[in-house]
Amino acid sequence: MDSQIMNVLGDRVLELGPKPDAEGPYKNFKLTRDADGVAWLLFDREGTSANTLSADLIEELDKVLAELEGQRPTGLVIRSAKKSGFIAGADVNAFRGATDVAAVETEIGRAHAVIDRLEALRVPSVAVIHGFCLGGGLEVALACQMRIAIEDARFGFPEVMLGLHPGLGGTVRFTQLVNPMQSMPLMLTGKTIDARKAKSLGLVDAVTQERHVRNAVKDAVSGRLKRSRPGMLNNVLSLGPVRGFLAGRMRSEAAKVAPEAHYPAPYALIDLWEKHGGDRRAMLSAEKTSFARLMVTPTAQNLIRVFFLREQMKKLAGSGNKIEHVHVIGAGAMGGDIAAWCAGQDFRVTLADMKPEPIAGAIKRAADLYGKILRKRTAVRDALDRLMPDIQAEGVRNADLIIEAVPEKLELKQKVYAGLEPVMKPGAILATNTSSIPLQDLRTTLSRPERLLGLHFFNPVSRLQLVEVVSHDGTDAQLLKEALAFVGAIDRLPLPVKSSPGFLVNRALTPYMLEAMVMLDEKIDKTVIDAAAKKFGMPMGPIELADQVGLDICLDVGDMLRSKFGDMLPPTPAWLREKVAKGELGRKTGKGFYTWKDGKADTGGMSAISEPSAEMIDRLMLPMSNVCVACLREGIVDNADVVDGAVIFGTGYAPFRGGPLNYARTRGVDNVVSTLDALTDKFGRRFTPDAGWENFK
């Protein structure tokens, strides 16, 4: 037993070589030497829980390398002293607001020189990698002669998510080491891979456990480690004509997910490799220029903004989650998926419904989801064990949080609450996933309305990161804090909103979707309407989205919002009601505006029959910005940045635009207001600019 405990603890404690002096000469590094004369260089960025690369850290690394060149140790081990992982990439703060290409290129040139100096060290160098090794961190590891991964290591180049490609020599070193047919797609998609996959690609030379690190290092330094070498295929794939052919294929793949007009980075990376893939020095030099050019593009600056919006929204969650057991009522599409997600995030979940069939369906969907997102079969089994069918609703008594996800009917929800309230634990939270009923109406039947709040998830739950956390005037502040912490604990981004019809996201989306219906009424073809939204940068058009959400839900939300906001919303065409009455509800019934097969709309490979006009794009997109300004003015959300984050993470709004308010700011508020005025004259009151524009900065 003792040896087992020692093994488990042994895996927790990082093998970091000899103990460094407390008073070392470096701020962010520790340098020691072991009995074999091997130097151990530990990355330990001051005052943070994760290592990131910044200009000052790279400058200090240069001094360390100068010392190593003088000392000539028998080998060099590079490791992180942080539990969280190796290096999580560059410090993105340094990228914000960059406007001068030449300045960026000079800065990146300095960093290149340091990485080249590491690569040129005349001693066997080995990176020992645990946890996350991403972006610039992976570029440091690639400059070592050998790489040893601990089993939990994760590798990736996420730069494309920020509108960039690797910039510290990674495009060159990675494509030379790993077959470009595998290395290029990893950089083009930003996906991460685990240690086993990294070993099979030849990115790392060995995978080991923490307790074997010393021996693995000895093998590496002495030359006993069998190193992975690029195969003959790499040489063939690096020939000019072959690169030309492959680059063409890569471009057409990239175009399916990211149009070049909106996302220049993947295409810049393909160009770089196609032009210079056979010439190391030329490619290293061209990489600096290409990286600097991308850094100052609006796309990169807006995607960097979105990165910080995500961080800002994570902070809204706070910490100290107290919830352990979640009880979900209603195993339909939303309830079932919420339950599955929570169980997948280590929560104990009971799932109740009136009938056993929906619960069985939800568990099947959960098994499919876990198969995709959890890497180990044991993890899939454990997650399914935590998701418990509960037809008798026994879970209510012990749950810390109850999430109600029954259909959007006030009487039905009130009836459910009447049965719950007497049985709930005293400190438990009652949360509703309603998207359309204001909390003020729901709280009337409760004896303790202070524990009611909204947790509004978005469909599909596993992909959209936003959860609106809705409070009414009487919500208990402590319970609200606990709900925000819970949303953080299930790896979702909370948006605190005050209860008001449609909250923020549905109120912003509804005019967009209803305007598309009005356009259909004007006999504009659905492919052209969807193409207009995609041209702006939306991931899917409003007609396809309506099908995805469910036409019945669109109708309910539209009716509810029209009862409150009247002509400020586009009218609901009569034929939409008929469609819903006939049961043509979109994806869930297999037919809506499109026919759906296996969860995908059959657009029949249609491209739009005509080019959408600028006016069509404005009719769809500007009302979203207008509503966001109204929500700020009304105090439903108190921060413009968070509004942008919420609409991006809750609807997939074109991220490279930085959000609907950022888009308005970039386009110019005067231009937006005058365009809305012109649309009002032509189409009616629903385009009236909100009073909030006057004070909007």
Steps between C-alpha positions, in 0.01 A plus 500: 500500500776748598678449171172570317456827688861589425440434130193723488686775687806437287292581194387829656844626597694624199852370451689829477862391543725635779347747747574857383631772734232730632708796379563422133615772259186472283146624557306251285743208477691266730823344375674211679737220411473135607775252593532392133573858395156540335352850529133522606331818382162556664247745353328662798341828401485729801163556667283279272355150510585433133801579284441736210762650270544876506776730374665531844496123552659436159762767571587322825514166317765657276719571808450141622607366161813721507589346838442148364721567197779592740446203732463224240306252723480133391133549415206734549151420632230762454195463723222704652487530879124574479249225580271636224726400214799587282427836333148610410618715208575867457376769735214624284496839678802599295298463178218739589474817302791425264484732196858525372613205287869598514498526882339155533753354258794647694365363828435153356848510342657540845308199628598295192867567573463356852317186381766451228768534769333225705491275193870567428623400850780247461365267772232229485179685596174337606164657585302306763135592453200457731157661472437765238768573242344746260597763244826669594556229763498231234737716292749502790470120526553464123830691529635227733662195343269256682157505661372269775130523589335402827176305438274800581666736250293687238651664193361754256535822305188703587628819328245467217226566763657845544524569128872413492731209418805386704766773505806368687621267226223246559373497143848391389608262777163325522460437125861377477462259791145374436352408161329819368183302427465473881688804628331757274140400591589521871619859455206583270234378745665578836408152631692350792633143511601275789839346575426170322397674181804732522723192524337331200549818293866523602449830683637343821764229530365323809203494737570419863370536856621759746689244711707388200609851394855473641571180306341637183719812525813287546410297191439817299824673599714189452358435151314180599156650431365380166408828335220539250634618168302656217438227240578501130142608434579838656765566236258412224223715646739795523570502124367812324242341264367274777467798734310686229251215458450446877467875566212513253321223690567669834353828370177336390472324840560829681240678287229262627537630856662843475460735201825676411341847504422459870779267618834569326724292735448145361563624146812693606635180659427294187669767281803504729547123481424478129754772412779415745441146634818372332730775634539523876669841522268668252195360681620614844549849365166507313319368810596816695361729230182297456439484877549877537259575214232279652545652847375842390194375303155584641429125508794424730435801723130409534573131567754608765223717645270194507774303682497764775119515505504127578751557784288788633184285497681211672580743783128582537455140615723554803607186683395283791222294337290334774268295278557123478165348403289639213142387441361570150125494433404437137710266285415665167761640262619771739452332839661176387801680354546721807494188721751324273734800499495535881568127552787524250647778716516277813165590657255248641182542295149361533277539193122489543214495252135393491585218255797261477551541119645855506740397779620201295549730199695750709733228631565373149588855388724533805688181409556639146625831641740337748634276225601817313634719782643259759821329398496192725238226501508496879418874501197434277383227737547721808307788340209270413506367859458857628193558276212326678152445356250609767143428394377526863671840542673383819800726420309816596551437873879498489575733208696821560372638170179417316481597132150506354491450122134420428314652200449879493153510657448713808233277664709187445809655660298632795349155554851347503618759758203431726607135523870582547501769761389298804760228427811706418796536740502834685807645321425357154472719192201474266609594148285520188636457148219714358589709198179698478307524828608788726595383851256753650214285365651173622570611856138583586412146619817450708506536877876568480544693175848615605648164401368513143738605226552423132776283350435539129714265288530516121457227243720300435602501867831322434613764247364838611687618806261763630254461788281799586470522880174686553395676817176675599471779758461253785771243413727421797842656427690207655311242290571708190871490585480121544324465163776702326768281662313187386497624138879546521537153652325337200741684267244747373501881483239672718318816394325668795177657362199660660171331416333666206327348197752305291784591743788605272577232242147408386400863496795571267443191283122530455496808272775336292296182453165674450651739245606193303133382506387842373753466217352160412163677492653743248578195286876520554644148466607335829844419359562870432386597852728241660784607268459863616561401863792276406653778293496713815674212677226312685568125534157417354217704350186602696267262310718198575539626859121526542474134394779408742338678797151374414233708324262449794754657736568788257126563485457491881791734561390729215142521634618564854739776391243658265249515786759713685674696222226519235605651167861522610510142369432369149149353465456122516369371165177296520656213302754447780213417740355259245838330458525450877138380521583237232791379713774617261725620780843471339786273598318312778218387268723455194327776303475876537621744237761240411479121508727360774692173486721373786490839670612690187298729276482377144592821321555282193843658453306810394692817460289816511308558178601867510750717686356646826492882511661722765149613600399138574803454723418823687136398545611176666802616700444859616191424714723270710733790578196722564351257754835464677514877549143491633590226750794709625281809531236302693764353734415138409876450460739755645808472281540543121793257477304226672207561260735437207639185666151369574371540145816335359499206747120460502425527127828455314481867382794561260792496750738686269265802529557508877126505584196709392599808703863484392376469141293818541796681656729389214249591232430835670198571721387788274501270198303231688240749622454664157471155335234401756317828431501428126369145562227644726383731219492211257378203711340636816538567871683179587828656382470813721843567658495455876543807722807331652714579193528863613719406797663192348880515479 
